[in-house]
Amino acid sequence: MSLVALAAQDRDAALTHLRSALAAAPERQVLRECAHYLERATGDADTTDVYISPDAFSAFARGGGNVGLYQRTHAALRARYAALRPTSLLDVGTGEGLALLPALPDTIGRVDVLEPSAPRLDVVRSELARRGVHHRAINTTIEDFVAAGEADPDNTWDLVQETFAMLAVPAPERVPALRWLRPLTKRVILVEFDVPRVGHALHPDWFDYVVTRYEVGLAEYPGDHNLVRQGFLVPVFLGTLRPTEDRVHFEQPVEDWLHDLRAAGFEAAREPEFLAEYWWGDAFLIEAR
């Protein structure tokens, strides 16, 4: 009931229900963290700006199961770079370069990085400059980049990649973005989670999946009300249970990622590659041409 109330933008009612649920099940970390978050929130609980400030996400991405997840991602990307030998690369939603920078070989002569958070983009820009890599650091979303980029002759790449970034693109905008990229690149690599298809944000099956998975995720960052829990995990958790127009992420099964690529004019270059088990869902590398 608390999350139904929150979905209806009634924070006070949500908090009342959360406190009641917490009294009945005090061991549930999700309830405890959500209650604390809403107690400190002013007005409606905002779940849309979790990537703007780098601190909470940086701490999240550098801890818990992300350590092994990124290690396996780096290894898989290095293997694909060695096989494909791209000389130019566009990294979509690069963040602080946690996936890109450790895997990036010297053989890629031009690297364009696309990231809507200016503080996070500055981290990548500085490191690429330190390495002497010819690059463009583009402070925008993939949607806005597509809208503004048709006339730019530099918008061609041997490889376009994204790691856990396209999940933030609303479903209606995802295929048009991929379709725009189709004539501009030889290959696309998506690294994404395989999660159940969402019918409604509060469908019982989805609700059970989210709550169960986030109990595991929260446990990877022990300590009540810490930066990762309150600054990233809880607002994203709440965002998964909000109406479609208010959601932070738009995730889907691997087969739906393949469908989107085909709808955009790509074809699978190889079978999706399993990378790692992760608390939110198994991670796969998907390659198309």
C-alpha positions as CSV (number, residue, x, y, z in Angstrom):
1,M,0.0,0.0,0.0
2,S,2.8,2.4,0.7
3,L,4.2,2.1,-2.8
4,V,0.8,2.4,-4.3
5,A,0.4,5.7,-2.4
6,L,3.8,6.9,-3.5
7,A,3.0,6.1,-7.1
8,A,0.0,8.3,-6.7
9,Q,2.3,11.1,-5.4
10,D,1.0,10.9,-1.8
11,R,4.2,10.8,0.2
12,D,2.5,11.2,3.6
13,A,0.3,8.2,3.0
14,A,3.2,6.2,1.7
15,L,5.2,7.0,4.8
16,T,2.3,6.0,7.1
17,H,1.9,2.6,5.3
18,L,5.7,2.1,5.4
19,R,5.9,2.6,9.1
20,S,3.1,0.2,9.7
21,A,4.7,-2.4,7.4
22,L,8.1,-1.9,9.2
23,A,6.5,-2.4,12.6
24,A,5.3,-5.8,11.3
25,A,8.5,-6.8,9.6
26,P,11.4,-4.8,11.2
27,E,14.0,-7.1,9.5
28,R,13.1,-5.8,6.0
29,Q,15.9,-3.5,4.9
30,V,13.9,-2.1,1.9
31,L,11.1,-0.9,4.2
32,R,13.5,0.6,6.7
33,E,15.6,2.5,4.1
34,C,12.5,3.7,2.2
35,A,10.9,5.0,5.4
36,H,14.1,6.9,6.3
37,Y,14.3,8.3,2.8
38,L,10.7,9.6,2.8
39,E,11.1,11.0,6.3
40,R,13.9,13.2,5.0
41,A,12.3,14.1,1.6
42,T,10.5,17.4,1.1
43,G,7.5,17.3,-1.1
44,D,7.3,14.4,-3.6
45,A,10.2,11.9,-3.3
46,D,12.2,12.7,-6.4
47,T,13.7,9.6,-8.2
48,T,14.9,11.3,-11.4
49,D,18.3,12.9,-10.5
50,V,20.2,9.9,-9.1
51,Y,23.0,10.3,-11.7
52,I,23.5,14.1,-11.6
53,S,25.7,14.1,-8.5
54,P,28.5,11.6,-8.9
55,D,29.1,10.7,-5.2
56,A,26.4,8.1,-4.4
57,F,26.6,6.3,-7.8
58,S,30.4,6.3,-7.7
59,A,30.4,4.6,-4.3
60,F,27.7,2.2,-5.5
61,A,29.6,1.3,-8.7
62,R,32.9,0.8,-6.9
63,G,31.5,-1.6,-4.3
64,G,29.5,-4.8,-3.8
65,G,28.8,-7.0,-6.7
66,N,29.8,-4.3,-9.1
67,V,33.5,-5.0,-8.5
68,G,33.2,-8.5,-10.1
69,L,30.7,-7.3,-12.7
70,Y,33.0,-4.6,-14.0
71,Q,36.0,-6.9,-14.0
72,R,34.1,-9.3,-16.3
73,T,32.8,-6.4,-18.4
74,H,36.4,-5.2,-18.9
75,A,37.6,-8.6,-20.0
76,A,34.7,-9.0,-22.4
77,L,35.3,-5.6,-24.0
78,R,39.0,-6.2,-24.3
79,A,38.3,-9.4,-26.1
80,R,35.9,-7.7,-28.5
81,Y,38.3,-4.8,-29.2
82,A,41.0,-7.4,-30.0
83,A,38.7,-9.2,-32.4
84,L,37.1,-6.2,-34.1
85,R,40.1,-3.8,-34.0
86,P,38.1,-0.5,-34.1
87,T,40.0,2.7,-34.6
88,S,37.1,4.9,-33.6
89,L,34.6,4.5,-30.8
90,L,31.5,6.1,-29.4
91,D,30.7,5.3,-25.7
92,V,27.1,6.1,-24.9
93,G,26.3,7.0,-21.3
94,T,30.0,6.7,-20.3
95,G,29.5,7.9,-16.7
96,E,32.9,8.1,-15.1
97,G,34.3,5.6,-17.5
98,L,34.2,2.7,-15.1
99,A,33.6,0.3,-18.0
100,L,35.4,2.1,-20.8
101,L,38.7,3.3,-19.3
102,P,40.1,0.1,-17.8
103,A,39.4,-1.8,-21.1
104,L,40.4,0.9,-23.6
105,P,43.4,-0.1,-25.7
106,D,45.9,2.3,-27.3
107,T,44.9,1.1,-30.8
108,I,41.6,3.1,-30.7
109,G,42.7,6.4,-32.0
110,R,39.5,8.4,-31.5
111,V,37.1,8.1,-28.6
112,D,33.9,10.1,-28.3
113,V,32.2,9.9,-24.9
114,L,28.5,10.9,-24.4
115,E,27.3,11.6,-20.9
116,P,24.5,13.9,-19.5
117,S,26.1,14.4,-16.1
118,A,28.8,17.1,-16.4
119,P,30.7,16.2,-13.2
120,R,30.9,12.6,-14.3
121,L,31.9,13.5,-17.8
122,D,34.8,15.7,-16.5
123,V,36.3,12.6,-14.9
124,V,36.5,10.8,-18.2
125,R,37.6,13.9,-20.1
126,S,40.5,14.4,-17.7
127,E,41.7,10.8,-18.0
128,L,41.5,10.7,-21.8
129,A,43.4,13.9,-21.9
130,R,46.0,12.5,-19.5
131,R,46.5,9.5,-21.8
132,G,46.7,11.6,-24.9
133,V,43.7,10.1,-26.5
134,H,42.0,12.1,-29.3
135,H,38.5,12.5,-28.0
136,R,35.3,14.5,-27.8
137,A,33.5,14.8,-24.5
138,I,29.8,15.5,-25.3
139,N,27.6,16.6,-22.4
140,T,24.2,15.4,-23.4
141,T,21.8,12.4,-23.6
142,I,21.7,10.0,-26.6
143,E,18.3,11.3,-27.4
144,D,19.4,15.0,-27.7
145,F,22.6,13.9,-29.4
146,V,20.6,12.2,-32.1
147,A,18.3,15.2,-32.5
148,A,21.2,17.6,-33.0
149,G,23.8,15.4,-34.8
150,E,22.6,14.7,-38.3
151,A,24.8,17.2,-40.0
152,D,28.1,16.5,-38.1
153,P,30.5,14.7,-40.5
154,D,32.5,13.4,-37.5
155,N,29.5,11.3,-36.4
156,T,30.8,8.0,-37.8
157,W,32.5,5.2,-35.7
158,D,33.9,1.7,-36.2
159,L,32.1,0.8,-32.9
160,V,29.4,2.2,-30.8
161,Q,29.1,0.8,-27.3
162,E,27.1,1.3,-24.1
163,T,27.3,-0.4,-20.7
164,F,24.2,-0.2,-18.5
165,A,23.2,3.1,-20.1
166,M,20.5,2.4,-22.7
167,L,18.3,1.1,-19.9
168,A,17.7,4.8,-19.0
169,V,16.3,5.6,-22.4
170,P,12.5,5.4,-22.5
171,A,11.4,2.5,-24.7
172,P,9.7,4.7,-27.4
173,E,13.0,6.6,-27.9
174,R,15.3,3.6,-27.9
175,V,14.7,2.2,-31.4
176,P,14.8,5.6,-33.1
177,A,18.2,6.3,-31.4
178,L,19.6,2.9,-32.5
179,R,18.1,3.4,-36.0
180,W,19.9,6.8,-36.3
181,L,23.2,5.0,-35.4
182,R,22.7,2.3,-37.9
183,P,24.4,3.9,-40.9
184,L,27.1,5.5,-38.7
185,T,28.8,2.5,-37.3
186,K,29.9,-1.0,-38.2
187,R,29.1,-2.6,-34.9
188,V,27.1,-1.9,-31.8
189,I,27.8,-3.5,-28.4
190,L,25.2,-3.3,-25.6
191,V,26.0,-4.5,-22.1
192,E,22.7,-4.8,-20.2
193,F,20.9,-6.8,-17.6
194,D,18.4,-9.5,-18.4
195,V,15.4,-8.6,-16.4
196,P,11.7,-9.6,-16.7
197,R,9.4,-7.7,-19.0
198,V,7.4,-5.1,-17.1
199,G,3.7,-4.9,-17.7
200,H,2.8,-2.4,-15.0
201,A,5.0,-0.8,-12.4
202,L,2.9,-2.3,-9.6
203,H,2.1,-5.7,-11.1
204,P,2.5,-8.3,-8.3
205,D,5.2,-10.3,-10.2
206,W,7.3,-7.2,-10.9
207,F,6.7,-5.9,-7.4
208,D,7.9,-9.2,-5.9
209,Y,11.0,-9.2,-8.2
210,V,12.0,-5.7,-7.3
211,V,11.6,-6.0,-3.6
212,T,13.3,-9.4,-3.4
213,R,16.3,-8.2,-5.6
214,Y,16.7,-5.0,-3.7
215,E,16.9,-6.8,-0.4
216,V,20.0,-8.5,-1.8
217,G,21.4,-5.3,-3.3
218,L,21.1,-3.3,-0.1
219,A,22.8,-6.1,1.8
220,E,25.9,-5.6,-0.4
221,Y,26.3,-2.1,1.1
222,P,25.9,-2.7,4.9
223,G,25.2,0.1,7.2
224,D,21.8,1.7,7.8
225,H,21.1,4.9,5.8
226,N,24.5,5.1,4.2
227,L,25.4,7.1,1.1
228,V,24.8,4.3,-1.4
229,R,21.5,3.2,0.1
230,Q,20.0,6.7,0.5
231,G,21.7,8.4,-2.4
232,F,21.2,5.8,-5.1
233,L,19.6,2.4,-4.3
234,V,16.5,3.7,-2.6
235,P,15.6,6.4,-5.1
236,V,16.2,3.9,-8.0
237,F,14.1,1.3,-6.2
238,L,11.2,3.7,-5.8
239,G,11.6,4.7,-9.4
240,T,11.1,1.2,-10.6
241,L,7.6,1.2,-9.0
242,R,6.5,4.6,-10.3
243,P,4.2,5.2,-13.3
244,T,5.9,4.7,-16.6
245,E,6.4,8.4,-17.3
246,D,8.2,8.9,-14.0
247,R,10.5,5.9,-14.1
248,V,14.3,6.2,-14.0
249,H,15.0,2.9,-15.8
250,F,13.3,1.0,-18.7
251,E,14.9,-2.4,-18.5
252,Q,13.9,-5.6,-20.3
253,P,14.9,-9.1,-21.2
254,V,17.8,-9.9,-23.5
255,E,15.4,-11.0,-26.2
256,D,13.8,-7.6,-26.2
257,W,17.2,-5.9,-26.6
258,L,17.7,-8.1,-29.7
259,H,14.3,-7.2,-31.0
260,D,15.1,-3.4,-30.6
261,L,18.3,-3.9,-32.6
262,R,16.5,-5.7,-35.4
263,A,13.8,-3.1,-35.5
264,A,16.6,-0.5,-35.9
265,G,18.1,-2.3,-38.9
266,F,20.9,-4.3,-37.1
267,E,21.4,-8.0,-37.0
268,A,23.0,-10.1,-34.2
269,A,26.7,-10.6,-34.9
270,R,27.0,-13.4,-32.4
271,E,25.0,-15.1,-29.6
272,P,24.6,-12.9,-26.5
273,E,27.5,-13.5,-24.2
274,F,26.8,-14.1,-20.5
275,L,29.1,-11.9,-18.4
276,A,28.1,-12.3,-14.7
277,E,25.4,-13.1,-12.2
278,Y,24.4,-10.0,-10.4
279,W,21.8,-9.2,-7.7
280,W,19.6,-7.3,-10.1
281,G,19.8,-9.7,-13.0
282,D,22.3,-11.6,-15.1
283,A,24.5,-9.3,-17.3
284,F,25.0,-10.0,-21.0
285,L,27.1,-8.5,-23.8
286,I,25.0,-8.2,-27.0
287,E,26.8,-7.5,-30.3
288,A,25.1,-6.4,-33.6
289,R,26.2,-5.3,-37.0
